Amino acid sequence: MGFVIKRGGRKQAFSGAKIKSSIQKSAREAGLSSSKIQELANEIAEPVINLYKNKRVKSTILRKSILRRLERRAKSAASSWRRHEKKKKKINRHLI
């Protein structure tokens, strides 16, 4: 069983479902069709899941791997992912 090492050093169990869900949400927010969303989720998530599911991986490496693949297949979904991250980072700063 693999683990994701978060930025703060905390370990979290690897979750393929979480990766697939994140890709689907980004594609949905980018306005892609249902069939394109499923296609992207399968074409991007499956190789990433297979690559890292039994390893320890830093969250930043996992993120880069997913974003590189999204950039190649659907730039609008990659942009949506980055907008979400930026918004999340801004909210977290205000909570500190």
N, C-alpha and C positions, 0 to 999 in steps of 0.2 A: 504494500500500500504506500502511495506516495504522499508527500507533504509539500505544502507551500510555505515558504519562509516569508513572512510579512516584513514590511519595512522596519518595524520596531523590534524584529527578531522573534516575534511570536510565531509558533508553528500552527498550521491549520491543515486538517485532512484535505487531500486533493479531491476536488469535486468536478467531475466531467459535466454533470448537469448544470452546475453554476456557470461554467464556461459557455456551454451551449445557450443557456438562458441569456447571458450577457450579450452574446452575438445577436440573438433574436431581438432583444430589446433595442439594440443600436440600429438594426436594420428596419425595425418597425418605426422608430423615431425618424429615420431617414425617409420614410414614406414608400418603402419598397413593397411590392406585392407579396401576398401570402406565399405564393409558390417560390418566389425569389428568396424570401426570408428562410424558408425550409432548406432550399438549395444551399444558401450561404452557411447556414448552421451546420449542415452535414459536411460540406466541403472544407470548412475551416476548422470546426470544432474536432471532428474525428481525428485528423492527423495530429493535432496538438494534444488531444487526450491520450492517444496512443504513444506519443513521444514522451510525455511526462507523468503518466499515471502511476508508475512504479518508481519514481525518482523523487529526490528532494530538489525543489526548484525555487528560486527567488521569485517573488511576485512580479518584480520588474522585468525579469527575463520572460516570464509567461506573458505579460502584457505586451512586450515588444514582439514576441512571436505571433500573437493574435493580430495585433495592429498591422504588422507587415503583410500578413495574409489578407486582411481586410482591405488594405490599400490597393493590393493587386486586383481584387475581385469586385470591390464596391467602395469607391472613395467616399461616397456620401455616408455610408455606414461608419467608416473610420472617422469621419468628421463628427458624426453624431456621438461616437464613443468619447472623442476628445472633449467635446462640449460638456458632456456629462461629468467627465473627470474634473474639468475646470470649475464647474458649478459645485461639485462635491467638495473640492479643495477650498473654495471660497466659503462655503458653509462651515466647514471644519475649523477654519481660521477664526471665525466669529464665535465659535463655541469655547475656544481656549481662553 
